[in-house]
Amino acid sequence: MSTPVWVYGINDHLDVPADLPSGFDVSGNLCADFRSLCDAVGAAPHPAFKPRPRKSVASAQKKSGVVSTEVVESPVNESEPYQEGPYLAVRSFLLDRLSVGLASLLLPNVQSLKVLVFSDCNLDSEMLKLLAAGLKGDCSIESLQVEYNTLELPLPLLAEIDAEAPASEEQEGEGDRGKDEANAWDNATRALEARERKRYSMQSERLLRSFKEWLESTHGNLEAVWKAFGTDVKWDGNITAADFHVMLYEKLGLSGPQVLEVFEVLDGPDYGAEGGGQATLNTLRHAIESLPEERVAEEPDPIGITLAAFLDAKTVLESMSLRSCGVSRLELGPMSDALAKCPWQLRCLNLWENRICDRGAELLATALDAYRGLEYLGLGRNRITDAGLQILCRPFTATTLDDEQAAEARKQIASQEAQAKSVADAKDKAQGQEFSGRQRRVPVPLVDDLEERPPSGDSDRPTFVLKKASELKSLVVSENPIKSMEVVEAIQPHGPRGAELILRGTAAATELGIKKPELLKDRERRPLLTLQQTSAAPPPEGWILRITPF
């Protein structure tokens, strides 16, 4: 029997199995096992998981002084066992839930795959939950990249819908035959429509609230926002999406996909429009100012819970990237809670090109204060201002203690030193032993530093300064609205020793380049220069600034 060709919806009649079929033999190669599993459950295999042709280097020839290497794709020989490479990228594919679920069942047994990428695949919350469930055990995947994948809220339950669906009207003259089936179908249709309509309203409110926080972070308050438009604009005049985008860029300095998303909300049914492609500034003002007060949620944000599953303590991931996924303060709540539980396997978290404002930076700072094992945090091209940068760097700033606090700190440091010695002794004993399966990153007890400084001024008592240890190597805040050079200069001495603070593409970096031109000459990663250095030397205390354009 020939293998069915995958089209969207072909597997909708099948449920995602809870476990692999009895007796199913896994080889450890995701793509090869995926094809076999689809055959076992009667599903059409998705082409995204088709075994890739092998690539081999055929020859290296020197032509015109340049060495060129010819890469040849070798055809797949069905008689030979398929050897999977370390990298699998699924780009611009529309996936179905069953395909993701079947891949999730195979992930715990994957042996050679290291990097898994889903770019512009429109994964929904349920698909991501399935994916997170498979990243456990001895799974060999170290890095997961989910890119250009803005998530929507899940469909609400009927019990969550405030407005009830309108009662059905019986048509006169309709006979009894088929009447029950017709009424059942109409009721199901209305219920689904009500759920979709409720989700649309919730999603619109969520988007407008995020946009409101963006406006307030850039202008201070809404009154300043409306004044920034000036007196020459027509608040009641209809404008198109293109003109709306241009006006917000010229008047407010805002641009990007969310501006057009806000226009679509204003042009939608929630604000009396019928999708005519026009809106007014008065509609924008009314939509922002009429947002209801944010209620304290009884349950965590559903999208945030989905993303937090990749950051929990059981994760096998060392690197997680959520580039351009619409992550905002709302999603960061559960994600920061997961980070605060210290998932020591996780080294890198990339949140580039999202919608993280200063309030989101505060959530991340709280998580960084608890979890000191993160080595890389990418926050480039977000909405973090000078205030947000200060908040982000707060966990690494030394604090002054009194005598009583210093005594407690000494006890804590003694405990940290004992734990560090215990881990070192266990590591020495484990040398020479053979291990099976995936080796996990061992939590390292970091030892804080307590410095006693001599009395100064009129005081005759010494002061104590506590600086917490951290594994952070790089904090990226490039292309954020960080404007103050003075703020950067103030926080620079207080960063972790040797850690990089990357500020490329910010107004503050431009000012620093004018004041400290030697920083612009530093195009090599080593040696490193800071504000106190003009020549190569071992890195001192504090952030190592990176302001040079790429």
Buried (B, 14 or more C-beta within 10 A) or exposed (E): EEEEEBEEEBBEEBEBBEEBEEEBEBBBBBBBBBBBBBEBBEBBBBEBBEBBEBEEEEEEEEEEEEEEEEEEEEEEEEEEEBEBBEEBEBEEBEBBBBBBBBBBBBBBBBBEBBBBBBBBBBBBBBBBBBBBBBBBEBBBBBBBBBBBBBBBBBEBEEEEBEEEBEEEEEEEEEEEEEEEEBEEEEEEEBEEEBBEBBBBBBBBBBBBBBBBBBBBBBBEEBEEBBEBBEEEEEEEEEBBBEBBBBBBEEBBEBEBBBBBBBBBBBBBEBBEBEEEBBBBBEBBBEBBEEEEEEEEEEEBBBBBBBBBBBBBEEBBBBBBBBBBBBBBBBBBBBBBBBBBEBBBBBBBBBBBBBBBBBBBBBBBBBBBBEBBBBBBBBBBBBBBBBBBBBBBBBBBBBEEBEEEBBEEBBEBBEEBEEBBEEBEEEEEEEEEEEEEEBEEEEBBBBBBBBEEEEEEEEEEEEBBBBBBBBBBBBBBBBBBBBBBBEBBBBBBBBBBBBBBBBBBBBBBBBBBBEEBEEBBEBEEEEEBBBBEBEEEEEBEBBBBBBBBEE
